[in-house]
Amino acid sequence: MVFRNVVRPIAKRYPINEVTIPLLRTAIDTAVKLRPDPQGVEREQILMNGFRMEVVRTVGDRRPLSEGAVMYMHGGAFFIGGIETHRPIAAALARRTGLPVVNVEYRQLGGTRIPESITDCMTAYRWLLRKGADPSRVVFAGDSAGGFLSFATALRAAEESLPAPAGIVGISPLLDLDYRAKRGYENVERDDYIPLAGLQRMVRLGAEVDKRLDPALSPVNCALHGLPPVLLIVGEDELLRYDCELMAHRLAEAGVPATLELWRGQVHAFMSIAPGLPESRMALARVARFIRARTEANPVARTA
């Protein structure tokens, strides 16, 4: 109810431009500081060229990256969010999988565009490989815009002849930037969080050139054969269910193993918004099982 009556009306009308993005980003970053840090994990800050990352591990974990890792790309419509906003879900995944989670704070709109965000995630992946990470034990994961980047990074890696990761997890991922294709979709009015108008403004700022969108920028339109197994989780009434169903269909056509889960009554990216809620914990358990299956020969149970 809060999302439908408060969040959605604001998102529907909020202008996304060079002036408003820093204001909203500052407000969210300030609010996040009031939340206690997750327990049971240690954090290491990594400064890259133009952006930063944070490696989140369970307390006392000193295993090398060659034994497995998760590269997490946060959501936030390509213009908000970062290490602090998504530290709780990174910590939850680290605790549940026992793996280090590399939380990537790529550059965002207001100073760059979506292709440059992909470049930063590629830089993060190359860093992982240089540090000895075994790509057959690395899983890409992300929510919303981060889900887009999880796929886009895997596809870019293939283009650049880098090894594919072991798996991809998309949590309410944005996978088709063509907002026009969604205009007749049944969930346009059902989604309590993401309005089509807000998606349109974001794409126009971050992806269109002279009001034209390159279809090849959307992961659903790319050559998908060769991608690793995929797990897609999305709310039943989400606008981005459209993207997930389209991607699941095209993955099947490409022969890529994929699982699509629809969660009834859940808002967009519910796991990253409130990972401690019962439904989020259940969904995170599904994500952790998928990650362990892709990174361990003999998966074992981990703590919540």
Secondary structure, 3 states (H helix, E strand, C coil): CHHHHHHHHHHHHCCCCCCHHHHHHHHHHHHHCCCCCCCCEEEEEEECCCCEEEEEEECCCCCCHHHCEEEEECCCCCCCCCCCCCHHHHHHHHHHHCCCEEEEECCCECCECHHHHHHHHHHHHHHHHHCCCCHHHEEEEEECHHHHHHHHHHHHHHHCCCCCCCEEEEECCCCCCCHHHHCCCHHHCCCCCCCHHHHHHHHHHHCCECCECCHHHCHHHCCCCCCCCEEEEEECCCCCHHHHHHHHHHHHHHCCCEEEEEECCCCCCHHHHCCCCHHHHHHHHHHHHHHHHHHCCCCCCCCC
